[in-house]
């Protein structure tokens, strides 16, 4: 579904945050990227999404090389990216946020919106409410719903539970699991690394912009060295 190989990228002419990182995800998987702060995890997602220019490497979605495509081109190829922050329009209603997310594919918008309301009833209840009035968990559901409005083949989530209460974070993990049961592959960076690995098919450990380890999510979650270095013991 996704092959991102040997990615080299950064935010300045000389700065390289990613130094050859590689990530793959197959249909139906949940894959989590973990690592220390500053390792390049979020940059990796942004590079895959086309928001950070690549200096090297390649990105393939469903067998189509999109390395030279910009963010819109990669979205049209089937990728949806939900950012950690500023991922909804606060002064617009829930309904308007979902509608604007369909700008690149307005045909059938109403049907997709209604399907999201059916999946997330709280968004239906608050369809007229401004996004800025939603709770943190509700805003994350809205951001995910906006991503789903594009009918993606792959969903990228950057720190989806950041800033949420434990209860809201658990509810969001449940929503991610439920969404994945539809067959949608999900690649995420997550601060609650242990919980994320436990629901993941596989995991990658990124350190200083490079792959340090990979394996089944539950195996990484119980690996003593991984726990000591990245999961708090």
Phi, psi and omega in degrees: 000312176225134171229110175246109190243132172058041186286128174240123184198158177194185186254357178227171183300323183254343186281129176238110177272317174267132186232047177107024182293144181228133178220138174230149175216135181260165180303133175085359183272155160250124180235131181245137176255125178236169179157173181290164175301138179081008182285341181107015185296309180292323177300324178299314178297317181295324177293320177295321182283349180091013181268344173236124184293141179275139172259348178189161179098183184215154177230125180235131178240120180052041178082359181257124179286115181247016185306322182269001179277147174278185184300319180295319179297321179289326174297316179294335177281351174121012183255133173238134184239122176256111183287162179290318184233160178051046184257003172223164177263105189297329183270005177250155179287167175304312181299318181293323177299316180294322180293317182293334179292347180262016187302327182275349180210072185290339181296127179079015183302315185299319180294319178293320178297316180295326178294324178290322175299321179292324180286321183236084184304330180297329177289326176295318180296328185251025187300332181266354182282146174293142183300330182291344180271355181284156172290168180302316179295321179293322177296322178293322175298319178296317179298319176295319178299321177297320176297321181290339179297341179271000183052059187287159171270341183209136180245127175255130180236123180256108178050057186298333182261009182302128176080000182271153173293160177306319180296314180294324178295317179297320179295323179290321175301319177299319179295323179294316178299314181298319179296321180294333179296344177282353181102356181285121176287143184230125176247122184222152165257134187215132180288329174276074191296318182298312180297320181294317180297325182293338178256004186262145172294313181218166177219154174237140172254122179249129178227129181045045173078008182231158174290128177251331180195159174208158180170180176300141184305313183291330177291318178296325182296334182251000179292123185302318182290319177297318179296318182295319186277323192234346187242013175079027175093000000 
